[in-house]
Amino acid sequence: MKITLNNKEIELTQAEVDEIVKQSQDVAKTEEKKIEIKNRWTGEVIYSSNKTTYKEAVEDGKADLSGAYLSEADLSGAYLSGADLRGADLSGANLRGAYLSEADLSGANLREADLSGAYLSEANLRGANLCGADLSDAELQNAKFFGKGGTTKIKQNQVNDFLTALGVIVE
């Protein structure tokens, strides 16, 4: 087969043409897969999506995100009602305004995550690491928190800040 490329005529065998077609199809397939979510412990890909953002990928409702590595992910405003995020690494993630009603976040790492304005009603936060998490204006009605049997200590001058973070106002 003869083709003209940059004003030069070149001749390709059928095998060469087939290889070029195969490579272009491989590139197209690679470009289709935009987001890969990996297991935080094994590194194994647990979910792939052709969406372009983590928010879009996790909102399509097909992902089992238990143990997912989503550190620093932008999930602001994501609709994750009832999502399985058990043991997920969401450290430093932007979950501002996310809808996490009835989500299972037990054992999740939410250290330094921004949960400001998030809706966590009925969410399970058993064993979740919330160290440094921003919970300002978060809706925590009926959220389930379970500590370590009272072993975590806070100072007296931290009590009001702690209660305020939980949405409790002491008069």
Secondary structure, 3 states (H helix, E strand, C coil): CEEEECCEEEECCHHHHHHHHHHHHHHHHHHHCCEEEEECCCCCEEEEECCCCHHHHHHCCCCCCCCEECCCCECCCCECCCCECCCCECCCCECCCCECCCCECCCCECCCCECCCCECCCCECCCCECCCCECCCCECCCCECCCCCCCCCCCHHHHHHHHHHCCCCCC
